């Protein structure tokens, strides 16, 4: 059977951005170790940030830049392909916060009262993440080589790597800015542990004005967390403004109405009888309805994802240009067995239901991977909600089964799409897929060694669902499981009307986004829904970041283009890492 280079056409060859020199180093110990270290740091910060706002950030570009800079400083620069290996490893490690379910399914289980032992959580995380990698391997030829999907992050990473080698001074400048912003954010976060007024200035106490006190009571207070401020630089005006709109609708309108009419008479932040527990439901409905509508509207993507070329190389060749079929087939089998065993012994899920979840995960991971290739958006939440709905019918009344089956799907979708972004980068740089595959597996193992302990540390120090760790994604998954388990009885008084209206808005948004004339002004239903779940000051601090970005862009658009990612990543990483230190100080009683 013809190999990759023989079936590639001229235009595919022109798409390649780099031609390695003979004997160029690629899968080296130093590249893998650098990727593991940097990616694991990103994974830890993602847990801290993800439990605050419900999403995480990729590690590909930050690993490439810091890996390059790290060795350039000591005068032993990585090669282009080594840098690609480092970013592949770092990308895998950094994504483990999401792939392992540590931002959604696992904290949702904790919120339901299930404490998962460390060893079981480690094995579960690795098994689910490995499934995603093994799903991705047979899709590479179709999506990367035949359909030549863009995979924007993968393309951007390849271009970043080549730019660093052509402009080493520029790469070093970006790395310095990132480190400086990280140190500043870390010091601010550490100082705020001992002097909380730095992070949350009590303006309503310093200026006893009635409207300030009322606003603060509904979480419209000042918060200056560097990580979310930096996120405002990255996530774009549409998402940030959607968060602000959602915050005002939820905490400024619906919450006060629900309390004043006696539908939620308790304290504002009370989940059981207060407005926070009431507005949670329309927020979840908005997120779920938009996600499922988007998946339904992408049915063409679904069927294209299941299309394979008529000629598939089924041989296990010995050269590095191919990942042997035996590797991913045997790996998929082993990962499935481990997942089945852990699901049965730890969560009490019958093996046949776990097998259904694995098959469903393979199908939906294919859809998610194609979505990333076409739009750079990985609908992990939507894939998880589809699984929750399926298992709501297959296993009614079993919330643990519902959540952990969805975790299999979410983990597979997250890791498969991440792997394909890296394979796209490697394809453009003519890297060996087999070596990238091994780097990805190394990154997964390293990321878990860091991510699980950090998750345990943070959730031991702070209350899940509390002010420090609102865990919006986990609350959404938990609410979905409860609704499927209890039906409409799970809703507080008169929340059904708000849920119905939110579902209508969520269904409408994807259709409006198809209209080119207005698509730039259509809000993000996911962001608006998240704003219903997190306190309003989290949405506002991202708006402060967006305003700072706008001012910076007006004053110096060229420097924004050069350093925007470095500044934002530094703020996010600095607070994320020092937030872990602060959690340890809290556990030690050092206040």
C-alpha positions as CSV (number, residue, x, y, z in Angstrom):
1,X,0.0,0.0,0.0
2,X,1.3,3.5,-0.8
3,X,2.7,5.5,2.0
4,X,2.0,9.0,3.1
5,X,4.5,10.7,0.8
6,X,3.5,8.6,-2.2
7,X,-0.2,9.5,-1.9
8,X,0.4,13.2,-1.1
9,X,-0.3,15.6,-3.9
10,X,1.8,18.6,-4.9
11,X,-0.5,21.1,-3.0
12,X,-0.1,19.1,0.2
13,X,3.6,19.3,-0.2
14,X,3.4,23.0,-0.6
15,X,1.4,23.2,2.6
16,X,4.5,22.0,4.5
17,X,6.3,24.8,6.2
18,X,9.7,23.2,7.0
19,X,12.1,20.6,5.6
20,X,14.2,19.0,8.3
21,X,17.9,18.6,7.7
22,X,19.3,15.0,7.7
23,X,19.6,13.5,11.1
24,X,17.9,16.4,12.9
25,X,17.2,15.6,16.5
26,X,13.5,15.1,17.4
27,X,12.5,12.8,20.3
28,X,15.2,13.7,22.8
29,X,15.1,13.4,26.6
30,X,15.7,17.2,27.1
31,X,12.8,18.1,24.8
32,X,10.4,15.6,26.5
33,X,11.5,16.7,30.0
34,X,11.0,20.4,29.1
35,X,7.6,19.7,27.7
36,X,6.6,17.7,30.7
37,X,7.7,20.3,33.1
38,X,6.1,23.4,31.4
39,X,3.0,21.5,30.4
40,X,2.4,20.2,33.9
41,X,2.7,23.8,35.2
42,X,0.1,24.8,32.7
43,X,-2.1,21.9,33.8
44,X,-1.9,23.0,37.5
45,X,-2.8,26.6,36.6
46,X,-5.7,25.3,34.5
47,X,-7.1,23.5,37.5
48,X,-7.0,26.6,39.5
49,X,-8.5,28.8,36.7
50,X,-10.9,26.1,35.5
51,X,-12.5,25.7,39.0
52,X,-13.0,29.4,39.0
53,X,-14.5,30.1,35.5
54,X,-15.1,26.7,34.0
55,X,-12.7,26.5,31.1
56,X,-9.0,26.0,30.5
57,X,-6.2,27.3,28.2
58,X,-4.0,25.4,25.8
59,X,-0.3,24.8,26.4
60,X,1.1,24.4,22.9
61,X,2.4,27.9,22.1
62,X,3.5,28.7,25.7
63,X,5.5,25.4,25.8
64,X,7.1,26.1,22.5
65,X,8.2,29.6,23.5
66,X,9.4,28.8,27.0
67,X,11.1,25.5,25.8
68,X,13.0,27.4,23.1
69,X,13.9,30.2,25.5
70,X,15.0,27.9,28.3
71,X,17.7,26.2,26.2
72,X,18.6,29.4,24.3
73,X,19.6,31.0,27.6
74,X,22.0,28.2,28.4
75,X,23.4,28.2,24.9
76,X,22.1,24.8,23.9
77,X,19.2,25.6,21.6
78,X,16.6,22.9,20.6
79,X,16.2,22.1,17.0
80,X,12.9,22.8,15.2
81,X,11.7,19.2,15.6
82,X,12.8,19.1,19.2
83,X,10.8,22.2,19.9
84,X,7.8,20.5,18.3
85,X,8.4,17.5,20.5
86,X,8.4,19.8,23.6
87,X,5.2,21.5,22.6
88,X,3.6,18.1,21.8
89,X,4.5,16.8,25.3
90,X,3.6,20.1,27.0
91,X,0.2,20.2,25.1
92,X,-0.7,16.7,26.4
93,X,0.4,17.5,29.9
94,X,-1.4,20.9,30.0
95,X,-4.7,19.4,28.8
96,X,-4.9,16.8,31.5
97,X,-6.9,19.1,33.8
98,X,-9.7,18.9,31.2
99,X,-9.2,15.4,29.9
100,X,-9.1,13.8,33.3
101,X,-12.5,15.5,34.2
102,X,-10.9,17.6,37.0
103,X,-12.9,20.7,36.0
104,X,-16.3,19.1,35.5
105,X,-17.2,15.4,36.2
106,X,-14.8,14.7,39.1
107,X,-15.7,17.9,41.1
108,X,-19.4,17.2,40.3
109,X,-19.0,13.8,41.9
110,X,-17.4,15.5,44.9
111,X,-20.3,17.9,45.1
112,X,-22.6,14.9,45.2
113,X,-20.7,13.5,48.2
114,X,-18.5,11.0,46.4
115,X,-14.8,11.1,47.5
116,X,-12.6,9.3,44.9
117,X,-9.3,7.8,46.3
118,X,-6.1,9.1,44.9
119,X,-4.9,5.9,43.2
120,X,-8.2,5.3,41.5
121,X,-8.4,8.9,40.3
122,X,-4.8,8.7,38.9
123,X,-5.6,5.4,37.0
124,X,-8.9,6.7,35.8
125,X,-7.4,9.9,34.5
126,X,-4.6,8.1,32.5
127,X,-7.0,5.5,31.1
128,X,-9.5,8.1,29.8
129,X,-6.8,10.4,28.4
130,X,-5.1,7.4,26.6
131,X,-8.5,6.5,25.0
132,X,-8.5,10.0,23.4
133,X,-5.0,9.6,22.0
134,X,-5.8,6.2,20.6
135,X,-9.0,7.5,19.0
136,X,-7.0,10.2,17.2
137,X,-4.4,8.0,15.5
138,X,-6.6,6.4,12.8
139,X,-8.2,9.8,12.1
140,X,-4.9,11.5,11.2
141,X,-4.8,10.4,7.6
142,X,-8.3,11.6,6.8
143,X,-8.4,14.8,8.7
144,X,-4.8,16.1,8.3
145,X,-3.7,14.6,5.0
146,X,-6.8,14.0,3.0
147,X,-9.3,16.7,4.1
148,X,-6.4,19.0,5.2
149,X,-8.5,20.7,7.9
150,X,-7.0,23.9,9.1
151,X,-6.6,23.2,12.9
152,X,-5.9,26.8,13.6
153,X,-4.0,26.3,16.9
154,X,-1.9,23.6,15.3
155,X,-1.1,25.9,12.3
156,X,-0.3,28.9,14.7
157,X,2.0,26.7,16.7
158,X,4.0,25.6,13.7
159,X,4.3,29.2,12.5
160,X,5.3,30.3,16.0
161,X,8.1,27.7,16.1
162,X,9.5,28.7,12.7
163,X,9.3,32.4,13.6
164,X,11.3,31.8,16.8
165,X,14.1,30.2,14.8
166,X,14.1,33.0,12.3
167,X,13.8,35.7,15.0
168,X,15.4,34.3,18.1
169,X,15.6,37.7,19.7
170,X,11.9,38.2,19.3
171,X,11.2,34.8,21.0
172,X,13.5,35.8,23.9
173,X,11.7,39.1,24.3
174,X,8.3,37.3,24.5
175,X,9.6,34.9,27.0
176,X,11.0,37.7,29.2
177,X,7.6,39.5,29.1
178,X,5.8,36.3,30.1
179,X,8.2,35.6,33.0
180,X,8.0,39.2,34.2
181,X,4.2,39.3,34.2
182,X,4.1,35.9,35.8
183,X,6.4,37.0,38.7
184,X,4.3,40.2,39.1
185,X,1.0,38.2,39.2
186,X,2.5,35.7,41.6
187,X,3.8,38.3,44.0
188,X,0.4,40.1,44.0
189,X,-1.4,36.8,44.6
190,X,0.9,35.9,47.5
191,X,0.5,39.3,49.0
192,X,-3.3,39.1,48.7
193,X,-3.2,35.9,50.8
194,X,-1.9,38.0,53.8
195,X,-3.8,41.2,52.8
196,X,-7.1,40.2,51.1
197,X,-8.0,43.8,50.5
198,X,-5.5,43.9,47.7
199,X,-7.4,41.4,45.6
200,X,-10.9,42.4,46.8
201,X,-10.9,46.1,47.8
202,X,-14.1,46.5,50.0
203,X,-15.1,49.7,48.2
204,X,-18.6,49.5,49.6
205,X,-17.2,49.6,53.1
206,X,-14.7,52.4,52.4
207,X,-17.5,54.5,50.7
208,X,-20.7,53.7,52.6
209,X,-23.0,54.5,49.7
210,X,-26.3,52.6,49.6
211,X,-26.1,51.6,45.9
212,X,-22.5,50.3,46.4
213,X,-23.7,48.1,49.4
214,X,-26.6,46.8,47.4
215,X,-24.4,46.0,44.4
216,X,-21.8,44.2,46.6
217,X,-24.6,42.1,48.1
218,X,-25.4,40.8,44.7
219,X,-21.7,40.1,44.0
220,X,-21.1,43.3,41.9
221,X,-18.0,44.1,43.9
222,X,-14.4,44.8,43.0
223,X,-12.1,41.9,42.3
224,X,-8.6,42.2,40.9
225,X,-7.4,38.6,40.3
226,X,-4.5,38.7,37.7
227,X,-5.4,35.4,36.0
228,X,-8.9,36.5,35.0
229,X,-7.7,40.0,34.2
230,X,-5.2,38.3,31.8
231,X,-8.0,36.0,30.4
232,X,-9.7,39.2,29.3
233,X,-6.8,39.8,26.9
234,X,-7.2,36.3,25.4
235,X,-10.8,35.3,25.1
236,X,-12.0,38.2,23.0
237,X,-14.7,40.9,23.1
238,X,-17.6,38.7,22.2
239,X,-17.1,36.2,25.0
240,X,-16.2,38.9,27.6
241,X,-19.2,41.0,26.8
242,X,-21.4,37.9,26.9
243,X,-20.1,37.3,30.4
244,X,-20.9,40.8,31.5
245,X,-24.4,40.7,29.9
246,X,-25.0,37.3,31.6
247,X,-23.9,38.7,34.9
248,X,-26.3,41.6,34.8
249,X,-29.2,39.5,33.7
250,X,-28.6,36.9,36.3
251,X,-27.4,38.8,39.4
252,X,-28.9,42.1,38.6
253,X,-32.4,41.1,37.3
254,X,-33.4,37.5,37.8
255,X,-31.8,36.9,41.2
256,X,-33.5,40.0,42.8
257,X,-36.8,39.2,41.2
258,X,-36.7,35.6,42.4
259,X,-35.9,36.8,46.0
260,X,-38.5,39.6,46.0
261,X,-41.3,37.3,44.9
262,X,-40.4,34.6,47.4
263,X,-39.3,32.0,44.9
264,X,-35.8,32.0,46.4
265,X,-36.1,33.8,49.8
266,X,-32.8,32.7,51.3
267,X,-29.4,34.4,51.4
268,X,-28.1,35.5,48.0
269,X,-25.4,32.9,47.9
270,X,-27.5,30.0,49.3
271,X,-27.8,27.1,46.8
272,X,-30.8,25.5,48.5
273,X,-33.2,28.4,49.1
274,X,-31.4,31.5,47.8
275,X,-31.2,33.2,44.5
276,X,-27.9,31.6,43.6
277,X,-29.5,28.2,43.5
278,X,-32.4,29.6,41.5
279,X,-30.4,31.3,38.7
280,X,-28.2,28.2,38.4
281,X,-30.9,26.5,36.5
282,X,-31.5,28.9,33.6
283,X,-27.7,29.3,33.4
284,X,-27.3,25.5,32.9
285,X,-30.3,25.4,30.5
286,X,-28.7,28.2,28.4
287,X,-25.3,26.4,28.2
288,X,-26.8,22.9,27.5
289,X,-29.4,24.1,24.9
290,X,-26.8,26.1,22.9
291,X,-24.3,23.2,23.0
292,X,-26.8,20.6,21.9
293,X,-28.2,22.8,19.2
294,X,-24.7,23.5,17.8
295,X,-24.0,19.8,17.8
296,X,-27.3,19.1,16.0
297,X,-26.6,21.8,13.4
298,X,-23.2,20.3,12.7
299,X,-24.7,17.0,11.4
300,X,-22.7,17.4,8.2
301,X,-19.5,17.6,10.3
302,X,-20.7,14.4,12.1
303,X,-21.1,12.4,8.9
304,X,-17.9,13.8,7.3
305,X,-16.1,12.8,10.5
306,X,-17.2,9.2,9.9
307,X,-15.9,9.2,6.3
308,X,-12.6,7.5,5.6
309,X,-10.6,7.2,2.4
310,X,-11.1,4.1,0.4
311,X,-7.4,3.1,0.7
312,X,-6.1,2.9,4.2
313,X,-2.7,1.6,5.0
314,X,-3.3,-1.2,7.5
315,X,0.3,-2.3,7.7
316,X,2.5,-1.6,10.7
317,X,5.5,-0.1,8.9
318,X,8.8,0.2,10.6
319,X,9.7,3.7,9.7
320,X,8.8,6.8,11.8
321,X,6.4,8.3,9.2
322,X,3.6,6.0,10.4
323,X,2.1,5.1,13.8
324,X,1.8,1.3,13.7
325,X,-1.8,0.2,13.8
326,X,-0.8,-2.3,16.4
327,X,0.1,0.5,18.8
328,X,-3.2,2.2,18.8
329,X,-5.4,-0.9,18.5
330,X,-3.7,-2.6,21.5
331,X,-3.5,0.6,23.4
332,X,-7.2,1.3,22.9
333,X,-8.0,-2.2,24.1
334,X,-5.9,-1.9,27.2
335,X,-7.3,1.6,28.0
336,X,-10.8,0.3,27.6
337,X,-10.2,-2.6,29.9
338,X,-8.7,-0.3,32.6
339,X,-11.6,2.1,32.2
340,X,-14.1,-0.8,32.5
341,X,-12.4,-2.1,35.6
342,X,-12.2,1.2,37.4
343,X,-15.7,2.2,36.5
344,X,-17.0,-1.1,37.9
345,X,-14.9,-1.2,41.1
346,X,-14.8,2.5,42.1
347,X,-18.1,3.9,40.7
348,X,-20.2,0.7,40.5
349,X,-21.0,1.2,36.8
350,X,-21.8,-2.2,35.1
351,X,-19.2,-3.1,32.5
352,X,-21.7,-3.1,29.6
353,X,-22.8,0.5,30.3
354,X,-19.1,1.6,30.4
355,X,-18.6,-0.2,27.1
356,X,-21.5,1.8,25.6
357,X,-19.8,5.0,27.0
358,X,-16.5,4.0,25.3
359,X,-18.2,3.4,21.9
360,X,-20.1,6.6,22.2
361,X,-16.9,8.4,23.2
362,X,-15.2,7.2,20.1
363,X,-18.0,8.5,17.9
364,X,-18.3,11.9,19.6
365,X,-14.5,12.3,19.8
366,X,-14.5,12.0,16.1
367,X,-17.0,14.8,15.8
368,X,-15.2,17.0,18.3
369,X,-11.9,16.5,16.5
370,X,-13.4,17.6,13.2
371,X,-15.0,20.6,14.9
372,X,-11.6,21.7,16.2
373,X,-10.1,21.2,12.7
374,X,-12.8,23.4,11.2
375,X,-13.4,26.0,13.9
376,X,-10.7,25.6,16.6
377,X,-13.6,25.0,19.1
378,X,-13.7,21.8,21.0
379,X,-17.3,21.2,22.2
380,X,-16.3,19.0,25.1
381,X,-19.3,20.2,27.2
382,X,-21.7,19.5,24.4
383,X,-20.3,16.0,23.9
384,X,-20.6,15.4,27.6
385,X,-24.2,16.6,27.7
386,X,-25.1,14.3,24.8
387,X,-23.8,11.3,26.8
388,X,-25.7,12.5,29.9
389,X,-28.9,12.6,27.9
390,X,-28.2,9.1,26.5
391,X,-27.5,7.6,29.9
392,X,-30.5,9.4,31.4
393,X,-32.5,7.0,29.3
394,X,-30.2,3.9,29.7
395,X,-29.6,4.3,33.4
396,X,-32.4,6.5,34.9
397,X,-31.9,7.4,38.5
398,X,-28.1,6.6,38.5
399,X,-26.3,10.0,38.8
400,X,-22.9,8.4,39.3
401,X,-23.3,6.4,36.0
402,X,-24.6,9.5,34.3
403,X,-21.6,11.7,35.3
404,X,-18.8,9.2,34.8
405,X,-20.0,8.0,31.5
406,X,-20.1,11.6,30.3
407,X,-16.5,11.9,31.8
408,X,-15.4,9.2,29.4
409,X,-16.8,11.1,26.5
410,X,-15.4,14.5,27.6
411,X,-12.0,13.1,28.3
412,X,-11.8,11.3,24.9
413,X,-13.0,14.4,23.0
414,X,-10.5,16.7,24.9
415,X,-7.5,14.5,24.3
416,X,-8.3,13.4,20.8
417,X,-8.6,17.0,19.6
418,X,-5.5,18.0,21.4
419,X,-3.5,15.1,19.8
420,X,-4.8,16.1,16.4
421,X,-3.7,19.7,16.8
422,X,-0.2,18.5,17.6
423,X,-0.2,16.1,14.7
424,X,-1.2,19.0,12.4
425,X,1.8,21.0,13.7
426,X,4.0,18.0,13.2
427,X,2.7,17.4,9.7
428,X,3.5,21.0,8.7
429,X,7.0,20.7,10.1
430,X,7.5,17.2,8.7
431,X,7.9,15.6,12.1
432,X,7.6,11.9,12.6
433,X,4.1,11.0,13.8
434,X,5.3,8.0,15.7
435,X,7.7,10.1,17.8
436,X,4.9,12.7,18.4
437,X,2.7,9.8,19.6
438,X,5.3,8.7,22.2
439,X,5.8,12.3,23.3
440,X,2.0,12.7,23.8
441,X,1.9,9.6,26.0
442,X,4.8,10.9,28.1
443,X,3.0,14.3,28.5
444,X,-0.2,12.6,29.7
445,X,1.6,10.7,32.4
446,X,3.5,13.8,33.6
447,X,0.4,16.0,33.6
448,X,-1.5,13.5,35.8
449,X,1.4,13.3,38.3
450,X,1.0,17.1,38.9
451,X,-2.7,17.7,38.2
452,X,-4.3,15.2,40.6
453,X,-2.3,16.3,43.7
454,X,-3.0,19.9,42.9
455,X,-6.7,19.2,42.5
456,X,-6.8,17.4,45.8
457,X,-4.8,20.3,47.4
458,X,-7.1,23.0,46.2
459,X,-10.3,21.1,47.0
460,X,-9.0,20.4,50.5
461,X,-8.1,24.0,51.1
462,X,-11.3,25.7,49.6
463,X,-14.9,24.7,49.4
464,X,-16.0,23.5,46.0
465,X,-18.8,25.7,44.8
466,X,-17.8,28.4,47.2
467,X,-16.4,31.9,46.5
468,X,-12.8,30.7,45.9
469,X,-13.7,27.8,43.7
470,X,-17.2,28.3,42.2
471,X,-16.7,25.3,39.8
472,X,-19.3,26.4,37.3
473,X,-18.7,23.5,34.9
474,X,-19.0,21.0,37.7
475,X,-22.2,22.6,38.9
476,X,-23.6,22.4,35.4
477,X,-22.8,18.7,35.1
478,X,-24.2,18.1,38.5
479,X,-27.4,20.0,37.8
480,X,-27.9,18.0,34.6
481,X,-27.5,14.7,36.4
482,X,-30.0,15.8,39.1
483,X,-32.5,17.0,36.5
484,X,-32.3,13.7,34.6
485,X,-32.5,11.8,37.9
486,X,-35.4,13.7,39.6
487,X,-37.1,15.4,36.7
488,X,-38.7,18.8,37.1
489,X,-39.0,18.2,40.8
490,X,-35.3,19.2,41.0
491,X,-36.2,22.7,40.1
492,X,-37.0,25.4,42.7
493,X,-40.3,27.2,42.5
494,X,-41.1,28.9,39.2
495,X,-37.6,28.1,37.8
496,X,-39.3,26.1,35.0
497,X,-40.3,29.3,33.2
498,X,-36.8,30.6,33.4
499,X,-35.4,27.3,32.2
500,X,-37.8,27.3,29.2
501,X,-36.9,30.8,28.2
502,X,-33.2,30.1,28.6
503,X,-33.6,27.0,26.4
504,X,-35.3,29.1,23.8
505,X,-32.4,31.6,23.8
506,X,-29.8,28.8,23.7
507,X,-31.5,27.2,20.7
508,X,-31.8,30.5,18.9
509,X,-28.2,31.7,19.3
510,X,-26.6,29.1,16.9
511,X,-29.1,30.0,14.2
512,X,-28.4,33.7,14.6
513,X,-24.7,33.0,14.4
514,X,-25.3,31.6,10.9
515,X,-26.5,35.1,9.7
516,X,-23.3,36.8,8.5
517,X,-24.7,40.3,8.8
518,X,-25.1,40.0,12.6
519,X,-22.9,37.1,13.6
520,X,-20.3,39.4,15.1
521,X,-22.9,40.8,17.5
522,X,-24.4,37.4,18.6
523,X,-23.4,36.6,22.2
524,X,-21.9,33.4,23.4
525,X,-24.6,31.3,25.2
526,X,-21.9,29.3,27.0
527,X,-20.3,32.5,28.4
528,X,-23.7,33.9,29.4
529,X,-24.6,30.7,31.1
530,X,-21.3,30.6,33.0
531,X,-22.0,34.1,34.2
532,X,-25.2,32.8,35.9
533,X,-23.1,30.4,37.9
534,X,-20.0,32.3,39.0
535,X,-20.3,35.5,41.1
536,X,-20.6,38.7,39.0
537,X,-17.2,40.1,40.1
538,X,-15.4,37.3,38.1
539,X,-17.1,38.4,34.9
540,X,-16.3,42.0,35.7
541,X,-12.6,41.5,36.2
542,X,-12.4,39.9,32.7
543,X,-14.1,43.0,31.4
544,X,-11.4,45.2,33.1
545,X,-8.8,43.1,31.3
546,X,-10.6,43.6,28.0
547,X,-10.7,47.4,28.6
548,X,-7.0,47.4,29.4
549,X,-6.4,45.5,26.1
550,X,-8.5,48.0,24.1
551,X,-6.5,50.9,25.6
552,X,-3.2,49.1,24.9
553,X,-4.3,48.4,21.3
554,X,-5.2,52.0,20.7
555,X,-1.9,53.2,22.0
556,X,0.4,50.6,20.5
557,X,-1.3,48.0,18.2
558,X,2.1,46.6,17.1
559,X,3.2,45.8,20.7
560,X,-0.2,44.2,21.3
561,X,0.3,41.9,18.4
562,X,3.8,41.0,19.7
563,X,3.2,40.6,23.4
564,X,-0.5,40.0,24.0
565,X,-0.2,36.3,24.4
566,X,2.9,36.6,26.6
567,X,1.3,39.2,28.9
568,X,-1.9,37.2,29.3
569,X,-0.2,33.9,29.8
570,X,2.1,35.4,32.4
571,X,-0.8,36.8,34.4
572,X,-2.7,33.5,34.2
573,X,0.3,31.3,35.1
574,X,1.6,33.6,37.9
575,X,-1.7,33.6,39.8
576,X,-2.4,29.9,39.0
577,X,0.9,28.8,40.5
578,X,0.9,31.1,43.5
579,X,-2.8,30.2,44.1
580,X,-1.6,26.6,44.7
581,X,1.0,27.9,47.2
582,X,-1.8,30.0,48.9
583,X,-3.9,26.8,49.2
584,X,-1.0,25.1,50.9
585,X,-0.6,28.0,53.3
586,X,-4.3,27.9,54.1
587,X,-4.1,24.1,54.9
588,X,-1.1,24.9,57.1
589,X,-3.1,27.6,58.9
590,X,-0.8,30.4,57.8
591,X,-3.1,33.3,57.2
